[in-house]
């Protein structure tokens, strides 16, 4: 466990001494702030208009502000998360330190988990910005915190899942741009799989829908933690880390 934490701290330090962390935090802060403001402004406007017209309009801040906000943030993650995972192993290959890493006495699984955990913590730092924005809604409004934090947990799991797959992709190339492009393409592919539900309800369509990373987020956003969604995310995380481990083992054998 100590080796995992040592590798994790090393990678986190590498994020914050480079422009990557600060650029990602800036972009995410701008997008999160704009989405939060727009959703809240539309909610307030709808409330004023219903009062002026003397109509009874059901106002639910969770359904009309927080749920759409989390959905938008989960889509933003598809674009930004590959930028977090792209450097994990690709940078080691570019600098020529991957052989040293592969032949070190540290176990391969500790290396993989340590690097992935650092990326997850980096993603968590982005989500802290979202919590800061949403705190104003809780301060001046009266939303139900339970469905929000359930949806927030779903967004976090989705990010951890994409990061695990991105870690594997980063282990296959020494070019960070290539790793980011392939990672984004894979994340986008897992997203659009949910579109297949519009073309029928056959077994194949249902399987494709289950493989979609977005379809599982919808359940969390509604405040429900379903076992099948947890199994999906944990399975995808395990798959990504397992494939990365196999990739690193192949490098160790070639370096031996």
Legacy VTK file of the C-alpha trace (Angstrom):
# vtk DataFile Version 3.0
C-alpha trace
ASCII
DATASET POLYDATA
POINTS 256 float
0.000 0.000 0.000
2.906 2.341 0.735
4.264 1.872 -2.791
0.859 2.654 -4.283
0.622 5.892 -2.316
4.203 6.857 -3.208
3.502 6.419 -6.928
0.194 8.241 -6.562
1.846 11.255 -4.899
4.558 11.315 -7.552
1.972 11.429 -10.330
-0.138 14.066 -8.572
2.946 16.228 -8.197
3.626 15.797 -11.928
0.094 17.000 -12.716
0.379 20.195 -10.691
3.911 21.189 -11.709
2.802 21.034 -15.351
0.106 23.155 -17.020
-2.225 20.138 -17.353
-3.885 20.409 -13.934
-4.315 24.174 -14.062
-5.662 24.210 -17.613
-8.155 21.444 -16.797
-9.227 23.158 -13.569
-9.728 26.445 -15.413
-11.758 24.893 -18.236
-13.857 22.825 -15.848
-14.453 25.797 -13.537
-15.680 27.921 -16.450
-17.984 25.213 -17.809
-19.289 24.243 -14.381
-19.959 27.863 -13.482
-21.760 28.591 -16.748
-23.904 25.444 -16.517
-24.810 26.120 -12.876
-25.698 29.745 -13.570
-27.749 28.950 -16.678
-29.701 26.142 -14.992
-30.415 28.291 -11.933
-31.369 31.317 -14.052
-33.815 29.269 -16.136
-35.325 27.857 -12.953
-35.818 31.306 -11.404
-37.229 32.722 -14.651
-39.730 29.876 -14.936
-40.824 30.536 -11.350
-41.335 34.279 -11.955
-43.226 33.700 -15.199
-45.578 31.185 -13.597
-46.311 33.614 -10.750
-46.965 36.536 -13.126
-49.354 34.407 -15.169
-51.081 33.119 -12.058
-50.323 29.535 -12.949
-49.376 26.736 -10.619
-46.058 25.491 -11.946
-44.359 22.598 -10.096
-40.908 23.852 -9.101
-38.377 21.185 -8.174
-34.781 22.357 -7.975
-33.465 18.804 -7.983
-35.229 17.800 -11.194
-34.934 21.129 -13.011
-31.462 22.276 -11.981
-29.293 19.650 -10.304
-30.198 16.619 -12.434
-29.584 18.419 -15.787
-26.401 19.937 -14.321
-25.002 16.505 -13.436
-25.949 15.178 -16.872
-24.073 18.031 -18.542
-21.047 17.516 -16.291
-20.955 13.803 -17.145
-20.818 14.714 -20.844
-18.074 17.291 -20.197
-16.122 14.493 -18.550
-16.058 12.575 -21.827
-13.934 15.386 -23.290
-11.717 16.260 -20.313
-11.030 12.880 -18.693
-8.856 11.548 -21.577
-6.633 14.608 -21.029
-6.029 13.415 -17.466
-5.117 9.826 -18.337
-3.128 10.506 -21.513
0.207 11.111 -19.762
0.221 8.261 -17.227
2.368 5.818 -19.210
2.849 7.701 -22.498
5.025 10.278 -20.728
7.161 7.519 -19.197
7.727 6.082 -22.676
8.527 9.477 -24.164
11.101 10.246 -21.490
12.586 6.748 -21.696
11.874 5.939 -18.040
9.385 3.163 -18.753
12.153 0.528 -18.811
13.368 1.699 -15.412
9.810 1.543 -14.126
9.206 -1.899 -15.628
12.362 -3.360 -14.080
11.878 -1.761 -10.651
11.203 -3.934 -7.596
7.726 -2.426 -7.290
4.950 -4.825 -8.273
3.174 -4.102 -11.557
-0.224 -3.929 -9.866
1.073 -1.256 -7.469
2.312 0.823 -10.385
-0.983 0.537 -12.256
-3.189 1.240 -9.251
-0.969 4.102 -8.078
-1.075 5.855 -11.452
-4.810 5.272 -11.882
-5.506 6.507 -8.346
-3.597 9.723 -9.023
-5.758 10.323 -12.101
-8.909 9.634 -10.068
-7.798 12.156 -7.428
-7.075 14.683 -10.180
-10.607 14.150 -11.485
-11.901 14.479 -7.926
-10.208 17.881 -7.735
-12.272 18.958 -10.738
-15.478 17.772 -9.101
-14.658 19.798 -5.979
-15.116 22.869 -8.184
-18.610 21.627 -9.027
-19.386 21.234 -5.314
-18.279 24.824 -4.756
-20.693 26.042 -7.439
-23.589 23.921 -6.199
-23.025 25.016 -2.580
-24.720 28.322 -3.407
-27.860 26.457 -4.453
-27.899 24.651 -1.115
-27.175 27.914 0.702
-29.993 29.935 -0.852
-32.346 27.163 -1.990
-33.755 24.047 -0.427
-32.826 21.078 -2.645
-32.821 17.480 -1.462
-29.168 16.575 -0.925
-29.664 12.796 -1.263
-30.447 12.526 -5.005
-27.762 15.114 -5.756
-24.985 13.255 -3.975
-26.196 9.975 -5.465
-25.883 11.533 -8.921
-22.541 13.058 -7.948
-21.317 9.600 -6.929
-22.425 8.298 -10.327
-20.457 11.030 -12.117
-17.408 10.125 -10.037
-17.752 6.416 -10.877
-18.136 7.236 -14.565
-14.913 9.238 -14.449
-13.062 6.456 -12.631
-14.266 4.011 -15.287
-13.071 6.142 -18.229
-9.778 6.797 -16.447
-9.151 3.060 -16.050
-9.667 2.559 -19.788
-7.570 5.644 -20.520
-4.748 4.259 -18.373
-4.665 1.171 -20.572
-4.638 3.261 -23.740
-1.787 5.379 -22.365
0.260 2.203 -21.844
0.064 1.408 -25.561
1.700 4.545 -26.957
4.367 7.121 -26.169
2.432 9.958 -27.774
0.116 11.770 -25.369
-1.947 13.301 -28.162
-2.606 9.851 -29.629
-3.538 8.527 -26.175
-5.950 11.427 -25.625
-7.525 11.038 -29.079
-8.062 7.286 -28.712
-9.342 7.773 -25.154
-11.838 10.369 -26.313
-12.918 8.152 -29.219
-13.521 5.213 -26.870
-15.433 7.365 -24.378
-17.552 8.788 -27.187
-18.222 5.285 -28.517
-19.378 4.097 -25.090
-21.621 7.152 -24.928
-23.365 6.794 -28.304
-24.119 3.123 -27.691
-27.195 4.316 -25.782
-28.577 5.739 -29.032
-29.280 2.158 -30.158
-32.402 2.074 -27.948
-34.119 4.331 -30.495
-33.998 1.545 -33.096
-35.768 -1.228 -31.228
-35.872 -3.327 -28.099
-34.215 -6.563 -29.192
-31.693 -8.413 -27.041
-28.802 -6.961 -29.031
-30.107 -3.431 -28.557
-30.513 -3.996 -24.818
-26.945 -5.326 -24.547
-25.584 -2.299 -26.408
-27.587 -0.012 -24.149
-26.157 -1.749 -21.080
-22.626 -1.227 -22.397
-23.281 2.499 -22.789
-21.585 4.495 -20.067
-24.253 7.217 -20.069
-27.286 4.956 -19.598
-26.006 3.945 -16.153
-25.508 7.555 -15.141
-29.221 8.305 -15.619
-30.155 6.000 -12.748
-27.764 7.708 -10.341
-29.040 11.133 -11.409
-32.564 10.081 -10.392
-31.251 9.293 -6.922
-31.220 5.509 -7.329
-28.195 3.268 -6.789
-28.885 0.116 -8.782
-26.730 -2.971 -8.355
-26.417 -3.490 -12.110
-24.999 0.008 -12.515
-22.452 -0.515 -9.740
-21.463 -3.853 -11.277
-21.043 -2.201 -14.685
-18.753 0.576 -13.462
-16.684 -1.665 -11.188
-16.352 -4.251 -13.970
-15.163 -1.640 -16.461
-12.657 -0.287 -13.923
-11.360 -3.803 -13.308
-11.152 -4.464 -17.058
-9.177 -1.277 -17.716
-6.720 -1.931 -14.887
-6.385 -5.609 -15.795
-5.530 -4.788 -19.414
-3.044 -2.146 -18.241
-1.420 -4.729 -15.979
-1.049 -7.154 -18.886
0.424 -4.365 -21.027
2.944 -3.445 -18.330
3.901 -7.069 -17.832
4.692 -7.349 -21.534
7.002 -4.342 -21.205
8.715 -5.938 -18.219
9.362 -9.138 -20.190
10.792 -7.193 -23.122
12.980 -5.136 -20.798
14.275 -8.219 -18.966
LINES 1 257
256 0 1 2 3 4 5 6 7 8 9 10 11 12 13 14 15 16 17 18 19 20 21 22 23 24 25 26 27 28 29 30 31 32 33 34 35 36 37 38 39 40 41 42 43 44 45 46 47 48 49 50 51 52 53 54 55 56 57 58 59 60 61 62 63 64 65 66 67 68 69 70 71 72 73 74 75 76 77 78 79 80 81 82 83 84 85 86 87 88 89 90 91 92 93 94 95 96 97 98 99 100 101 102 103 104 105 106 107 108 109 110 111 112 113 114 115 116 117 118 119 120 121 122 123 124 125 126 127 128 129 130 131 132 133 134 135 136 137 138 139 140 141 142 143 144 145 146 147 148 149 150 151 152 153 154 155 156 157 158 159 160 161 162 163 164 165 166 167 168 169 170 171 172 173 174 175 176 177 178 179 180 181 182 183 184 185 186 187 188 189 190 191 192 193 194 195 196 197 198 199 200 201 202 203 204 205 206 207 208 209 210 211 212 213 214 215 216 217 218 219 220 221 222 223 224 225 226 227 228 229 230 231 232 233 234 235 236 237 238 239 240 241 242 243 244 245 246 247 248 249 250 251 252 253 254 255
